[in-house]
Amino acid sequence: MRLRVLGLLLVSQSLVGCTFFGTAGITKLQDISMPKMSDVVEVMTRDGGETFEKTTPARLSSTEDRSVRQAVRALFPASWEVGLRGLDTGRTKDGKLVTCGLYNAASANGRKKRSGIFRVVTDPVSARTEVREAADSGSDKLVAFSNCQALGLF
């Protein structure tokens, strides 16, 4: 029994690049954990950057909700089916509403599909609604999700 365990240990060590009879080739793995996020995250954009601070929970009026849905819908061809879910809204210090959520979209024939995360900003004073992020690829989704989390959403 003892010999079998030792044999397995030697084989597994040889698979990770160690010498067959010892551990001279073993190096300590570096810590690959995610860094801690601060309450404010700065992200560079075309217009110089945005600062994300925690928002206060808010609700969209029916008109604002319709505007958010139309703004995301407008990202896709008219023939596509687009669904939104998981909407979470907060109010920034300057009174703007930020909505984050998930979208699913599919072409009329179902051959093309997209799903991802979006962030929309609504200015109640000007009644302007603007999509700031719509991400459907891995790293872009991570950035959009991180931005929404920095806003205290999701």
VMD Tcl script that builds the backbone (N, CA, C; Angstrom):
set m [mol new atoms 462]
animate dup $m
set s [atomselect $m all]
$s set {name element resname resid chain x y z} {
  {N N MET 1 A 0.826 -1.187 0.000}
  {CA C MET 1 A 0.000 0.000 0.000}
  {C C MET 1 A 0.871 1.252 0.000}
  {N N ARG 2 A 1.858 1.269 0.819}
  {CA C ARG 2 A 2.745 2.418 0.936}
  {C C ARG 2 A 3.485 2.667 -0.375}
  {N N LEU 3 A 3.873 1.625 -1.018}
  {CA C LEU 3 A 4.608 1.718 -2.272}
  {C C LEU 3 A 3.714 2.296 -3.383}
  {N N ARG 4 A 2.447 1.933 -3.429}
  {CA C ARG 4 A 1.525 2.443 -4.445}
  {C C ARG 4 A 1.311 3.940 -4.284}
  {N N VAL 5 A 1.129 4.420 -3.073}
  {CA C VAL 5 A 0.930 5.847 -2.829}
  {C C VAL 5 A 2.173 6.615 -3.243}
  {N N LEU 6 A 3.345 6.120 -2.877}
  {CA C LEU 6 A 4.596 6.768 -3.246}
  {C C LEU 6 A 4.738 6.804 -4.759}
  {N N GLY 7 A 4.365 5.729 -5.430}
  {CA C GLY 7 A 4.431 5.687 -6.889}
  {C C GLY 7 A 3.525 6.731 -7.524}
  {N N LEU 8 A 2.318 6.906 -7.006}
  {CA C LEU 8 A 1.414 7.917 -7.526}
  {C C LEU 8 A 1.961 9.312 -7.285}
  {N N LEU 9 A 2.544 9.526 -6.146}
  {CA C LEU 9 A 3.116 10.818 -5.818}
  {C C LEU 9 A 4.237 11.155 -6.779}
  {N N LEU 10 A 5.085 10.190 -7.058}
  {CA C LEU 10 A 6.188 10.426 -7.983}
  {C C LEU 10 A 5.678 10.709 -9.388}
  {N N VAL 11 A 4.657 10.014 -9.820}
  {CA C VAL 11 A 4.108 10.241 -11.154}
  {C C VAL 11 A 3.493 11.629 -11.232}
  {N N SER 12 A 2.705 11.996 -10.214}
  {CA C SER 12 A 2.066 13.309 -10.260}
  {C C SER 12 A 3.105 14.414 -10.211}
  {N N GLN 13 A 4.186 14.218 -9.466}
  {CA C GLN 13 A 5.236 15.233 -9.429}
  {C C GLN 13 A 5.902 15.352 -10.785}
  {N N SER 14 A 6.103 14.245 -11.475}
  {CA C SER 14 A 6.754 14.316 -12.778}
  {C C SER 14 A 5.854 15.029 -13.788}
  {N N LEU 15 A 4.534 14.979 -13.603}
  {CA C LEU 15 A 3.628 15.656 -14.509}
  {C C LEU 15 A 3.680 17.165 -14.359}
  {N N VAL 16 A 4.074 17.669 -13.197}
  {CA C VAL 16 A 4.154 19.112 -13.002}
  {C C VAL 16 A 5.575 19.615 -13.154}
  {N N GLY 17 A 6.441 18.858 -13.754}
  {CA C GLY 17 A 7.776 19.335 -14.081}
  {C C GLY 17 A 8.801 19.146 -12.981}
  {N N CYS 18 A 8.588 18.260 -12.064}
  {CA C CYS 18 A 9.533 18.030 -10.980}
  {C C CYS 18 A 10.510 16.933 -11.385}
  {N N THR 19 A 11.599 16.898 -10.707}
  {CA C THR 19 A 12.504 15.777 -10.934}
  {C C THR 19 A 11.841 14.524 -10.401}
  {N N PHE 20 A 12.187 13.393 -10.959}
  {CA C PHE 20 A 11.506 12.150 -10.619}
  {C C PHE 20 A 11.686 11.752 -9.166}
  {N N PHE 21 A 12.801 12.037 -8.563}
  {CA C PHE 21 A 13.054 11.568 -7.201}
  {C C PHE 21 A 12.987 12.669 -6.155}
  {N N GLY 22 A 12.459 13.818 -6.468}
  {CA C GLY 22 A 12.413 14.861 -5.449}
  {C C GLY 22 A 11.473 15.980 -5.837}
  {N N THR 23 A 11.552 17.070 -5.100}
  {CA C THR 23 A 10.672 18.204 -5.334}
  {C C THR 23 A 11.461 19.435 -5.738}
  {N N ALA 24 A 12.648 19.268 -6.258}
  {CA C ALA 24 A 13.488 20.417 -6.600}
  {C C ALA 24 A 12.851 21.300 -7.664}
  {N N GLY 25 A 12.033 20.736 -8.549}
  {CA C GLY 25 A 11.437 21.517 -9.621}
  {C C GLY 25 A 10.125 22.189 -9.258}
  {N N ILE 26 A 9.606 21.989 -8.067}
  {CA C ILE 26 A 8.332 22.568 -7.673}
  {C C ILE 26 A 8.540 24.019 -7.262}
  {N N THR 27 A 7.757 24.901 -7.852}
  {CA C THR 27 A 7.779 26.294 -7.437}
  {C C THR 27 A 6.418 26.631 -6.869}
  {N N LYS 28 A 6.379 27.573 -5.962}
  {CA C LYS 28 A 5.122 27.977 -5.329}
  {C C LYS 28 A 4.265 28.711 -6.360}
  {N N LEU 29 A 3.000 28.333 -6.454}
  {CA C LEU 29 A 2.096 29.016 -7.360}
  {C C LEU 29 A 1.805 30.412 -6.840}
  {N N GLN 30 A 1.767 31.366 -7.755}
  {CA C GLN 30 A 1.455 32.735 -7.354}
  {C C GLN 30 A -0.038 32.859 -7.082}
  {N N ASP 31 A -0.375 33.801 -6.217}
  {CA C ASP 31 A -1.771 34.055 -5.890}
  {C C ASP 31 A -2.456 34.677 -7.106}
  {N N ILE 32 A -3.515 34.044 -7.595}
  {CA C ILE 32 A -4.221 34.582 -8.749}
  {C C ILE 32 A -5.638 35.028 -8.385}
  {N N SER 33 A -5.869 35.341 -7.117}
  {CA C SER 33 A -7.196 35.777 -6.704}
  {C C SER 33 A -7.463 37.176 -7.249}
  {N N MET 34 A -8.751 37.496 -7.383}
  {CA C MET 34 A -9.157 38.797 -7.906}
  {C C MET 34 A -8.810 39.895 -6.904}
  {N N PRO 35 A -8.377 41.061 -7.394}
  {CA C PRO 35 A -8.081 42.159 -6.481}
  {C C PRO 35 A -9.363 42.709 -5.867}
  {N N LYS 36 A -9.262 43.352 -4.743}
  {CA C LYS 36 A -10.415 43.973 -4.096}
  {C C LYS 36 A -10.813 45.212 -4.892}
  {N N MET 37 A -12.118 45.391 -5.085}
  {CA C MET 37 A -12.619 46.564 -5.802}
  {C C MET 37 A -12.909 47.662 -4.789}
  {N N SER 38 A -12.505 48.885 -5.119}
  {CA C SER 38 A -12.833 50.011 -4.241}
  {C C SER 38 A -14.259 50.460 -4.543}
  {N N ASP 39 A -14.751 51.408 -3.783}
  {CA C ASP 39 A -16.112 51.899 -4.004}
  {C C ASP 39 A -16.218 52.754 -5.262}
  {N N VAL 40 A -15.107 53.241 -5.756}
  {CA C VAL 40 A -15.118 54.061 -6.959}
  {C C VAL 40 A -14.181 53.432 -7.979}
  {N N VAL 41 A -14.681 53.227 -9.174}
  {CA C VAL 41 A -13.890 52.623 -10.240}
  {C C VAL 41 A -13.840 53.601 -11.397}
  {N N GLU 42 A -12.658 53.877 -11.906}
  {CA C GLU 42 A -12.507 54.777 -13.049}
  {C C GLU 42 A -12.274 53.942 -14.297}
  {N N VAL 43 A -13.044 54.204 -15.326}
  {CA C VAL 43 A -12.904 53.476 -16.578}
  {C C VAL 43 A -12.729 54.490 -17.699}
  {N N MET 44 A -11.748 54.267 -18.547}
  {CA C MET 44 A -11.507 55.181 -19.655}
  {C C MET 44 A -12.516 54.932 -20.773}
  {N N THR 45 A -13.079 56.015 -21.286}
  {CA C THR 45 A -13.984 55.937 -22.426}
  {C C THR 45 A -13.558 56.983 -23.437}
  {N N ARG 46 A -14.283 57.071 -24.541}
  {CA C ARG 46 A -13.927 58.031 -25.585}
  {C C ARG 46 A -13.910 59.465 -25.074}
  {N N ASP 47 A -14.804 59.810 -24.165}
  {CA C ASP 47 A -14.867 61.195 -23.718}
  {C C ASP 47 A -14.076 61.442 -22.446}
  {N N GLY 48 A -13.056 60.663 -22.184}
  {CA C GLY 48 A -12.151 60.962 -21.083}
  {C C GLY 48 A -12.339 60.124 -19.855}
  {N N GLY 49 A -13.470 59.496 -19.685}
  {CA C GLY 49 A -13.629 58.620 -18.537}
  {C C GLY 49 A -14.916 58.856 -17.782}
  {N N GLU 50 A -15.307 57.873 -17.035}
  {CA C GLU 50 A -16.471 57.955 -16.168}
  {C C GLU 50 A -16.040 57.510 -14.787}
  {N N THR 51 A -16.615 58.118 -13.789}
  {CA C THR 51 A -16.368 57.709 -12.420}
  {C C THR 51 A -17.635 57.039 -11.910}
  {N N PHE 52 A -17.472 55.853 -11.341}
  {CA C PHE 52 A -18.615 55.096 -10.850}
  {C C PHE 52 A -18.621 55.115 -9.329}
  {N N GLU 53 A -19.689 55.663 -8.759}
  {CA C GLU 53 A -19.886 55.672 -7.313}
  {C C GLU 53 A -21.186 54.955 -7.008}
  {N N LYS 54 A -21.301 54.483 -5.789}
  {CA C LYS 54 A -22.530 53.787 -5.374}
  {C C LYS 54 A -23.729 54.706 -5.591}
  {N N THR 55 A -24.784 54.121 -6.136}
  {CA C THR 55 A -26.027 54.857 -6.337}
  {C C THR 55 A -26.983 54.524 -5.207}
  {N N THR 56 A -28.060 55.291 -5.113}
  {CA C THR 56 A -29.118 54.957 -4.163}
  {C C THR 56 A -30.213 54.229 -4.943}
  {N N PRO 57 A -30.835 53.225 -4.351}
  {CA C PRO 57 A -31.868 52.464 -5.071}
  {C C PRO 57 A -32.968 53.387 -5.587}
  {N N ALA 58 A -33.425 53.126 -6.793}
  {CA C ALA 58 A -34.475 53.946 -7.407}
  {C C ALA 58 A -35.356 53.060 -8.273}
  {N N ARG 59 A -36.506 53.595 -8.626}
  {CA C ARG 59 A -37.433 52.887 -9.516}
  {C C ARG 59 A -37.640 53.753 -10.752}
  {N N LEU 60 A -37.780 53.089 -11.877}
  {CA C LEU 60 A -38.090 53.787 -13.119}
  {C C LEU 60 A -39.591 54.012 -13.214}
  {N N SER 61 A -39.972 55.173 -13.717}
  {CA C SER 61 A -41.388 55.377 -14.026}
  {C C SER 61 A -41.702 54.521 -15.250}
  {N N SER 62 A -42.963 54.381 -15.576}
  {CA C SER 62 A -43.317 53.575 -16.750}
  {C C SER 62 A -42.731 54.181 -18.022}
  {N N THR 63 A -42.679 55.506 -18.105}
  {CA C THR 63 A -42.092 56.173 -19.270}
  {C C THR 63 A -40.590 55.925 -19.335}
  {N N GLU 64 A -39.895 56.026 -18.193}
  {CA C GLU 64 A -38.446 55.778 -18.150}
  {C C GLU 64 A -38.132 54.319 -18.474}
  {N N ASP 65 A -38.947 53.411 -17.960}
  {CA C ASP 65 A -38.768 51.985 -18.247}
  {C C ASP 65 A -38.902 51.728 -19.750}
  {N N ARG 66 A -39.909 52.334 -20.359}
  {CA C ARG 66 A -40.121 52.188 -21.796}
  {C C ARG 66 A -38.930 52.759 -22.576}
  {N N SER 67 A -38.373 53.882 -22.112}
  {CA C SER 67 A -37.217 54.503 -22.774}
  {C C SER 67 A -35.983 53.611 -22.691}
  {N N VAL 68 A -35.766 52.990 -21.543}
  {CA C VAL 68 A -34.627 52.073 -21.375}
  {C C VAL 68 A -34.780 50.895 -22.335}
  {N N ARG 69 A -35.958 50.328 -22.375}
  {CA C ARG 69 A -36.205 49.175 -23.245}
  {C C ARG 69 A -36.029 49.543 -24.723}
  {N N GLN 70 A -36.518 50.721 -25.103}
  {CA C GLN 70 A -36.371 51.164 -26.489}
  {C C GLN 70 A -34.910 51.423 -26.845}
  {N N ALA 71 A -34.142 51.983 -25.910}
  {CA C ALA 71 A -32.728 52.270 -26.168}
  {C C ALA 71 A -31.941 50.991 -26.410}
  {N N VAL 72 A -32.177 49.966 -25.602}
  {CA C VAL 72 A -31.480 48.689 -25.789}
  {C C VAL 72 A -31.997 48.012 -27.057}
  {N N ARG 73 A -33.293 48.066 -27.281}
  {CA C ARG 73 A -33.889 47.462 -28.476}
  {C C ARG 73 A -33.290 48.047 -29.743}
  {N N ALA 74 A -32.994 49.348 -29.742}
  {CA C ALA 74 A -32.465 50.048 -30.916}
  {C C ALA 74 A -31.052 49.587 -31.303}
  {N N LEU 75 A -30.378 48.827 -30.436}
  {CA C LEU 75 A -29.046 48.317 -30.742}
  {C C LEU 75 A -29.079 47.183 -31.764}
  {N N PHE 76 A -30.244 46.612 -31.981}
  {CA C PHE 76 A -30.387 45.432 -32.825}
  {C C PHE 76 A -31.252 45.744 -34.046}
  {N N PRO 77 A -31.100 44.961 -35.119}
  {CA C PRO 77 A -31.967 45.152 -36.288}
  {C C PRO 77 A -33.442 45.015 -35.907}
  {N N ALA 78 A -34.287 45.700 -36.653}
  {CA C ALA 78 A -35.721 45.729 -36.343}
  {C C ALA 78 A -36.356 44.341 -36.334}
  {N N SER 79 A -35.841 43.414 -37.132}
  {CA C SER 79 A -36.443 42.081 -37.226}
  {C C SER 79 A -36.083 41.176 -36.041}
  {N N TRP 80 A -35.157 41.596 -35.208}
  {CA C TRP 80 A -34.722 40.758 -34.091}
  {C C TRP 80 A -35.701 40.832 -32.923}
  {N N GLU 81 A -35.809 39.720 -32.197}
  {CA C GLU 81 A -36.557 39.681 -30.941}
  {C C GLU 81 A -35.576 40.026 -29.824}
  {N N VAL 82 A -35.939 40.953 -28.954}
  {CA C VAL 82 A -35.050 41.385 -27.866}
  {C C VAL 82 A -35.820 41.319 -26.552}
  {N N GLY 83 A -35.226 40.671 -25.577}
  {CA C GLY 83 A -35.826 40.589 -24.247}
  {C C GLY 83 A -34.863 41.113 -23.199}
  {N N LEU 84 A -35.401 41.801 -22.209}
  {CA C LEU 84 A -34.600 42.327 -21.100}
  {C C LEU 84 A -35.069 41.694 -19.806}
  {N N ARG 85 A -34.132 41.478 -18.896}
  {CA C ARG 85 A -34.491 40.957 -17.576}
  {C C ARG 85 A -33.454 41.405 -16.558}
  {N N GLY 86 A -33.793 41.234 -15.305}
  {CA C GLY 86 A -32.865 41.555 -14.226}
  {C C GLY 86 A -32.551 43.027 -14.092}
  {N N LEU 87 A -33.477 43.900 -14.494}
  {CA C LEU 87 A -33.210 45.335 -14.430}
  {C C LEU 87 A -33.038 45.795 -12.982}
  {N N ASP 88 A -31.989 46.572 -12.768}
  {CA C ASP 88 A -31.703 47.141 -11.446}
  {C C ASP 88 A -31.337 48.598 -11.665}
  {N N THR 89 A -31.995 49.504 -10.950}
  {CA C THR 89 A -31.809 50.933 -11.177}
  {C C THR 89 A -31.372 51.639 -9.907}
  {N N GLY 90 A -30.491 52.615 -10.078}
  {CA C GLY 90 A -30.043 53.457 -8.970}
  {C C GLY 90 A -29.942 54.901 -9.427}
  {N N ARG 91 A -29.991 55.825 -8.446}
  {CA C ARG 91 A -29.890 57.255 -8.739}
  {C C ARG 91 A -28.508 57.750 -8.324}
  {N N THR 92 A -27.836 58.457 -9.238}
  {CA C THR 92 A -26.513 59.018 -8.948}
  {C C THR 92 A -26.667 60.291 -8.125}
  {N N LYS 93 A -25.556 60.807 -7.623}
  {CA C LYS 93 A -25.583 62.032 -6.810}
  {C C LYS 93 A -26.117 63.222 -7.597}
  {N N ASP 94 A -25.906 63.225 -8.924}
  {CA C ASP 94 A -26.401 64.343 -9.731}
  {C C ASP 94 A -27.815 64.100 -10.276}
  {N N GLY 95 A -28.496 63.067 -9.778}
  {CA C GLY 95 A -29.900 62.842 -10.091}
  {C C GLY 95 A -30.189 61.980 -11.306}
  {N N LYS 96 A -29.167 61.503 -11.987}
  {CA C LYS 96 A -29.396 60.645 -13.149}
  {C C LYS 96 A -29.737 59.231 -12.697}
  {N N LEU 97 A -30.506 58.548 -13.516}
  {CA C LEU 97 A -30.870 57.160 -13.237}
  {C C LEU 97 A -29.984 56.242 -14.072}
  {N N VAL 98 A -29.415 55.246 -13.423}
  {CA C VAL 98 A -28.593 54.260 -14.127}
  {C C VAL 98 A -29.286 52.913 -13.983}
  {N N THR 99 A -29.496 52.262 -15.117}
  {CA C THR 99 A -30.142 50.953 -15.124}
  {C C THR 99 A -29.187 49.938 -15.719}
  {N N CYS 100 A -28.991 48.849 -15.009}
  {CA C CYS 100 A -28.204 47.727 -15.507}
  {C C CYS 100 A -29.140 46.536 -15.645}
  {N N GLY 101 A -28.838 45.696 -16.602}
  {CA C GLY 101 A -29.668 44.514 -16.796}
  {C C GLY 101 A -29.039 43.564 -17.790}
  {N N LEU 102 A -29.791 42.535 -18.099}
  {CA C LEU 102 A -29.350 41.504 -19.037}
  {C C LEU 102 A -30.253 41.542 -20.264}
  {N N TYR 103 A -29.659 41.280 -21.420}
  {CA C TYR 103 A -30.468 41.199 -22.634}
  {C C TYR 103 A -30.227 39.876 -23.345}
  {N N ASN 104 A -31.245 39.438 -24.051}
  {CA C ASN 104 A -31.178 38.286 -24.962}
  {C C ASN 104 A -31.779 38.767 -26.270}
  {N N ALA 105 A -31.082 38.501 -27.363}
  {CA C ALA 105 A -31.581 38.918 -28.672}
  {C C ALA 105 A -31.344 37.793 -29.663}
  {N N ALA 106 A -32.278 37.650 -30.604}
  {CA C ALA 106 A -32.153 36.615 -31.631}
  {C C ALA 106 A -32.729 37.135 -32.939}
  {N N SER 107 A -32.070 36.771 -34.024}
  {CA C SER 107 A -32.569 37.153 -35.340}
  {C C SER 107 A -33.899 36.449 -35.593}
  {N N ALA 108 A -34.627 36.941 -36.571}
  {CA C ALA 108 A -35.951 36.392 -36.862}
  {C C ALA 108 A -35.898 34.894 -37.156}
  {N N ASN 109 A -34.846 34.440 -37.831}
  {CA C ASN 109 A -34.739 33.018 -38.149}
  {C C ASN 109 A -34.048 32.221 -37.040}
  {N N GLY 110 A -33.585 32.907 -35.989}
  {CA C GLY 110 A -32.970 32.235 -34.850}
  {C C GLY 110 A -31.527 31.811 -35.046}
  {N N ARG 111 A -30.949 32.116 -36.186}
  {CA C ARG 111 A -29.573 31.688 -36.450}
  {C C ARG 111 A -28.542 32.526 -35.706}
  {N N LYS 112 A -28.831 33.790 -35.521}
  {CA C LYS 112 A -27.909 34.672 -34.802}
  {C C LYS 112 A -28.512 34.992 -33.444}
  {N N LYS 113 A -27.689 34.843 -32.418}
  {CA C LYS 113 A -28.155 35.110 -31.058}
  {C C LYS 113 A -27.103 35.905 -30.316}
  {N N ARG 114 A -27.558 36.778 -29.453}
  {CA C ARG 114 A -26.673 37.567 -28.600}
  {C C ARG 114 A -27.284 37.619 -27.203}
  {N N SER 115 A -26.431 37.585 -26.204}
  {CA C SER 115 A -26.895 37.794 -24.840}
  {C C SER 115 A -25.783 38.519 -24.110}
  {N N GLY 116 A -26.157 39.377 -23.195}
  {CA C GLY 116 A -25.137 40.125 -22.488}
  {C C GLY 116 A -25.693 41.035 -21.418}
  {N N ILE 117 A -24.867 41.984 -21.044}
  {CA C ILE 117 A -25.150 42.936 -19.969}
  {C C ILE 117 A -25.194 44.333 -20.572}
  {N N PHE 118 A -26.101 45.161 -20.069}
  {CA C PHE 118 A -26.150 46.541 -20.540}
  {C C PHE 118 A -26.203 47.510 -19.354}
  {N N ARG 119 A -25.819 48.746 -19.654}
  {CA C ARG 119 A -25.921 49.856 -18.688}
  {C C ARG 119 A -26.465 51.049 -19.454}
  {N N VAL 120 A -27.573 51.592 -18.960}
  {CA C VAL 120 A -28.243 52.723 -19.590}
  {C C VAL 120 A -28.339 53.853 -18.583}
  {N N VAL 121 A -28.093 55.081 -19.044}
  {CA C VAL 121 A -28.211 56.261 -18.178}
  {C C VAL 121 A -29.381 57.105 -18.681}
  {N N THR 122 A -30.260 57.481 -17.763}
  {CA C THR 122 A -31.409 58.327 -18.073}
  {C C THR 122 A -31.291 59.615 -17.282}
  {N N ASP 123 A -31.408 60.742 -17.978}
  {CA C ASP 123 A -31.400 62.055 -17.322}
  {C C ASP 123 A -32.846 62.523 -17.231}
  {N N PRO 124 A -33.444 62.495 -16.026}
  {CA C PRO 124 A -34.851 62.885 -15.889}
  {C C PRO 124 A -35.130 64.337 -16.287}
  {N N VAL 125 A -34.135 65.210 -16.161}
  {CA C VAL 125 A -34.334 66.623 -16.507}
  {C C VAL 125 A -34.498 66.797 -18.017}
  {N N SER 126 A -33.579 66.200 -18.787}
  {CA C SER 126 A -33.642 66.340 -20.247}
  {C C SER 126 A -34.458 65.230 -20.903}
  {N N ALA 127 A -34.853 64.229 -20.135}
  {CA C ALA 127 A -35.584 63.057 -20.628}
  {C C ALA 127 A -34.771 62.311 -21.683}
  {N N ARG 128 A -33.466 62.389 -21.594}
  {CA C ARG 128 A -32.587 61.697 -22.535}
  {C C ARG 128 A -32.141 60.361 -21.938}
  {N N THR 129 A -32.248 59.304 -22.721}
  {CA C THR 129 A -31.830 57.967 -22.305}
  {C C THR 129 A -30.751 57.505 -23.271}
  {N N GLU 130 A -29.647 57.025 -22.709}
  {CA C GLU 130 A -28.489 56.667 -23.528}
  {C C GLU 130 A -27.882 55.349 -23.057}
  {N N VAL 131 A -27.625 54.441 -24.011}
  {CA C VAL 131 A -26.933 53.197 -23.693}
  {C C VAL 131 A -25.455 53.521 -23.554}
  {N N ARG 132 A -24.885 53.221 -22.407}
  {CA C ARG 132 A -23.457 53.459 -22.187}
  {C C ARG 132 A -22.624 52.200 -22.400}
  {N N GLU 133 A -23.220 51.033 -22.139}
  {CA C GLU 133 A -22.523 49.766 -22.343}
  {C C GLU 133 A -23.535 48.711 -22.752}
  {N N ALA 134 A -23.130 47.880 -23.706}
  {CA C ALA 134 A -23.878 46.688 -24.078}
  {C C ALA 134 A -22.820 45.667 -24.478}
  {N N ALA 135 A -22.623 44.678 -23.657}
  {CA C ALA 135 A -21.504 43.758 -23.835}
  {C C ALA 135 A -21.991 42.325 -23.983}
  {N N ASP 136 A -21.481 41.651 -25.029}
  {CA C ASP 136 A -21.854 40.239 -25.196}
  {C C ASP 136 A -20.642 39.322 -25.331}
  {N N SER 137 A -19.435 39.842 -25.105}
  {CA C SER 137 A -18.258 38.956 -25.117}
  {C C SER 137 A -17.668 38.875 -23.718}
  {N N GLY 138 A -16.843 37.881 -23.492}
  {CA C GLY 138 A -16.335 37.572 -22.160}
  {C C GLY 138 A -15.750 38.735 -21.385}
  {N N SER 139 A -14.695 39.345 -21.895}
  {CA C SER 139 A -14.041 40.411 -21.131}
  {C C SER 139 A -14.901 41.663 -21.075}
  {N N ASP 140 A -15.641 41.964 -22.158}
  {CA C ASP 140 A -16.529 43.121 -22.130}
  {C C ASP 140 A -17.648 42.935 -21.110}
  {N N LYS 141 A -18.168 41.706 -21.011}
  {CA C LYS 141 A -19.198 41.418 -20.007}
  {C C LYS 141 A -18.651 41.644 -18.602}
  {N N LEU 142 A -17.412 41.220 -18.388}
  {CA C LEU 142 A -16.796 41.388 -17.072}
  {C C LEU 142 A -16.669 42.867 -16.720}
  {N N VAL 143 A -16.260 43.687 -17.685}
  {CA C VAL 143 A -16.127 45.127 -17.448}
  {C C VAL 143 A -17.495 45.736 -17.151}
  {N N ALA 144 A -18.494 45.405 -17.972}
  {CA C ALA 144 A -19.833 45.953 -17.756}
  {C C ALA 144 A -20.389 45.522 -16.403}
  {N N PHE 145 A -20.200 44.255 -16.051}
  {CA C PHE 145 A -20.670 43.756 -14.757}
  {C C PHE 145 A -19.958 44.479 -13.612}
  {N N SER 146 A -18.651 44.684 -13.752}
  {CA C SER 146 A -17.879 45.386 -12.719}
  {C C SER 146 A -18.354 46.822 -12.565}
  {N N ASN 147 A -18.640 47.478 -13.681}
  {CA C ASN 147 A -19.145 48.855 -13.626}
  {C C ASN 147 A -20.492 48.897 -12.916}
  {N N CYS 148 A -21.366 47.973 -13.229}
  {CA C CYS 148 A -22.682 47.940 -12.580}
  {C C CYS 148 A -22.525 47.647 -11.079}
  {N N GLN 149 A -21.618 46.740 -10.739}
  {CA C GLN 149 A -21.386 46.469 -9.311}
  {C C GLN 149 A -20.813 47.685 -8.599}
  {N N ALA 150 A -19.927 48.423 -9.249}
  {CA C ALA 150 A -19.360 49.621 -8.636}
  {C C ALA 150 A -20.458 50.660 -8.377}
  {N N LEU 151 A -21.507 50.638 -9.190}
  {CA C LEU 151 A -22.653 51.533 -9.002}
  {C C LEU 151 A -23.614 51.025 -7.930}
  {N N GLY 152 A -23.330 49.832 -7.419}
  {CA C GLY 152 A -24.190 49.241 -6.392}
  {C C GLY 152 A -25.371 48.501 -6.980}
  {N N LEU 153 A -25.292 48.185 -8.262}
  {CA C LEU 153 A -26.376 47.491 -8.958}
  {C C LEU 153 A -25.970 46.040 -9.166}
  {N N PHE 154 A -26.927 45.159 -9.338}
  {CA C PHE 154 A -26.785 43.703 -9.475}
  {C C PHE 154 A -26.549 43.104 -8.142}
}
mol reanalyze $m
mol bondsrecalc $m
mol representation Tube
mol addrep $m
